[in-house]
Amino acid sequence: MEKRSIDKVAIVTGAGQGLGQAIALRLASEGADIVVAEYNPDNAAQTAEKVRALGRRALAYQIDLSRVDQIPGLVSSAVSEFGHIDILINNAGRMQNQIMLDLTPQDWDRIMDTNQRGLFFCLQAVAKQMIAQIPEEIRNADRAPHSFGKIVSMSSAAGRGGRSYATHYAASKAAVISITRSAALALAKYNINVNAIAPGVVPTPMWAQNDIERGQLFGAKPGETLSNFIETIPLKRASSSEDVAAAIAFLCSPDADYITGQTLNVDGGLEMD
Ligand SMILES: NC(=O)c1ccc[n+]([C@@H]2O[C@H](COP(=O)([O-])OP(=O)(O)OC[C@H]3O[C@@H](n4cnc5c(N)ncnc54)[C@H](O)[C@@H]3O)[C@@H](O)[C@H]2O)c1
């Protein structure tokens, strides 16, 4: 079969490490130029180098997505570098383990500011740019004839069920499912596809931090939290970052032009709704 080529410009938030980096490299390997929108500038530069090593163009852009005033600069820099934006992967996220009765308003805001508020305003800003790119006669008509953009946001299995040790994180990820549905409805007339992915357990730097925090909160031994989780997964293994990146590449491809408003579980069968 001929290799699928995306040949688009993609912004990937939180692409300095973990899932975001794997997604950036997968999209680059399928022919996308990548804007690495990332809080950590050294990690952003490293991912950009890896993208260039795959023969695609890359822009490392330092941003704190919890500061929504920084988002217009991301969009305008992407456009001045590459001319257009075709794909947004809203991947950046923060996690914190904390017992529900001990959660503070500061804990709550720190998670929500990135995972929910930053994610929404990034989606909104990129959607406006995608709409502006549509030829005027099509933009003013009631229906665009083909897809004019793909937006994929990162939810989580935690957004499907509850998490007694991460109420704020689970709520932020449930919000991603809702934002995805609302944005899919709002952007349908422009034929911009809006979907989400709900991973289960992916051993990334975020998981290493989970492991430390669970040790501190509950006395879990190193690796114990991960192995306990894996026991609950029907496929009996953790996800690789590439498992998630593959699902995202599919949602960004023409093969997924008729899919919008969906949250796809990529979790080895952990959640089935
Ligand atoms: N790892 C898992 O098991 C898992 C499971 C379900 C969902 N997720 C979600 O997938 C996404 C990626 O997770 P990961 O495991 O790769 O995490 P990670 O912590 O390893 O990487 C997250 C990246 O996002 C960046 N980031 C965080 N806040 C930011 C901000 N305000 N502005 C800019 N960049 C910011 C970080 O600097 C980091 O590079 C997150 O949204 C996470 O909630 C992860």
The ligand as an SDF file (V2000), in Angstrom:
LIG
                    3D

 44 48  0  0  0  0  0  0  0  0999 V2000
    1.0300    9.4030   30.1300 N   0  0  0  0  0  0  0  0  0  0  0  0
   -0.1970    8.9270   30.3190 C   0  0  0  0  0  0  0  0  0  0  0  0
   -0.3810    7.8170   30.8610 O   0  0  0  0  0  0  0  0  0  0  0  0
   -1.3930    9.7290   29.8790 C   0  0  0  0  0  0  0  0  0  0  0  0
   -2.6440    9.1270   29.9510 C   0  0  0  0  0  0  0  0  0  0  0  0
   -3.7680    9.8370   29.5570 C   0  0  0  0  0  0  0  0  0  0  0  0
   -3.6420   11.1320   29.0950 C   0  0  0  0  0  0  0  0  0  0  0  0
   -2.4090   11.7050   29.0470 N   0  0  0  0  0  0  0  0  0  0  0  0
   -2.3350   13.0860   28.5580 C   0  0  0  0  0  0  0  0  0  0  0  0
   -1.4720   13.1400   27.4410 O   0  0  0  0  0  0  0  0  0  0  0  0
   -0.8230   14.4170   27.4030 C   0  0  0  0  0  0  0  0  0  0  0  0
    0.6840   14.2130   27.3380 C   0  0  0  0  0  0  0  0  0  0  0  0
    1.0690   13.4510   28.4770 O   0  0  0  0  0  0  0  0  0  0  0  0
    2.5660   12.9690   28.7590 P   0  0  0  0  0  0  0  0  0  0  0  0
    2.4470   11.7290   29.5390 O   0  0  0  0  0  0  0  0  0  0  0  0
    3.3470   13.0120   27.5120 O   0  0  0  0  0  0  0  0  0  0  0  0
    3.0360   14.1490   29.7530 O   0  0  0  0  0  0  0  0  0  0  0  0
    4.4790   14.7430   30.0490 P   0  0  0  0  0  0  0  0  0  0  0  0
    4.3610   15.4500   31.3600 O   0  0  0  0  0  0  0  0  0  0  0  0
    5.5250   13.7230   29.9090 O   0  0  0  0  0  0  0  0  0  0  0  0
    4.6440   15.8330   28.8910 O   0  0  0  0  0  0  0  0  0  0  0  0
    3.7980   16.9430   28.8700 C   0  0  0  0  0  0  0  0  0  0  0  0
    4.4860   18.0730   28.1070 C   0  0  0  0  0  0  0  0  0  0  0  0
    3.6060   19.2020   28.1100 O   0  0  0  0  0  0  0  0  0  0  0  0
    4.3290   20.3680   28.4720 C   0  0  0  0  0  0  0  0  0  0  0  0
    3.4270   21.3110   29.1480 N   0  0  0  0  0  0  0  0  0  0  0  0
    2.7590   21.1040   30.3040 C   0  0  0  0  0  0  0  0  0  0  0  0
    2.1030   22.2090   30.6460 N   0  0  0  0  0  0  0  0  0  0  0  0
    2.3500   23.1250   29.6760 C   0  0  0  0  0  0  0  0  0  0  0  0
    1.9470   24.4730   29.4760 C   0  0  0  0  0  0  0  0  0  0  0  0
    1.1870   25.1100   30.3540 N   0  0  0  0  0  0  0  0  0  0  0  0
    2.3900   25.1100   28.3790 N   0  0  0  0  0  0  0  0  0  0  0  0
    3.1980   24.4760   27.4820 C   0  0  0  0  0  0  0  0  0  0  0  0
    3.6080   23.2190   27.6190 N   0  0  0  0  0  0  0  0  0  0  0  0
    3.1900   22.5520   28.7230 C   0  0  0  0  0  0  0  0  0  0  0  0
    5.4180   19.8590   29.4050 C   0  0  0  0  0  0  0  0  0  0  0  0
    6.5020   20.7800   29.5020 O   0  0  0  0  0  0  0  0  0  0  0  0
    5.7850   18.5370   28.7710 C   0  0  0  0  0  0  0  0  0  0  0  0
    6.7840   18.6850   27.7880 O   0  0  0  0  0  0  0  0  0  0  0  0
   -1.3000   15.1730   28.6390 C   0  0  0  0  0  0  0  0  0  0  0  0
   -2.3820   16.0010   28.2920 O   0  0  0  0  0  0  0  0  0  0  0  0
   -1.7570   14.0650   29.5540 C   0  0  0  0  0  0  0  0  0  0  0  0
   -2.7010   14.5060   30.4940 O   0  0  0  0  0  0  0  0  0  0  0  0
   -1.2830   11.0310   29.4160 C   0  0  0  0  0  0  0  0  0  0  0  0
  1  2  1  0
  2  3  2  0
  2  4  1  0
  4  5  1  0
  4 44  2  0
  5  6  2  0
  6  7  1  0
  7  8  2  0
  8  9  1  0
  8 44  1  0
  9 10  1  0
  9 42  1  0
 10 11  1  0
 11 12  1  0
 11 40  1  0
 12 13  1  0
 13 14  1  0
 14 15  2  0
 14 16  1  0
 14 17  1  0
 17 18  1  0
 18 19  2  0
 18 20  1  0
 18 21  1  0
 21 22  1  0
 22 23  1  0
 23 24  1  0
 23 38  1  0
 24 25  1  0
 25 26  1  0
 25 36  1  0
 26 27  1  0
 26 35  1  0
 27 28  2  0
 28 29  1  0
 29 30  1  0
 29 35  2  0
 30 31  1  0
 30 32  2  0
 32 33  1  0
 33 34  2  0
 34 35  1  0
 36 37  1  0
 36 38  1  0
 38 39  1  0
 40 41  1  0
 40 42  1  0
 42 43  1  0
M  CHG  2   8   1  16  -1
M  END
$$$$
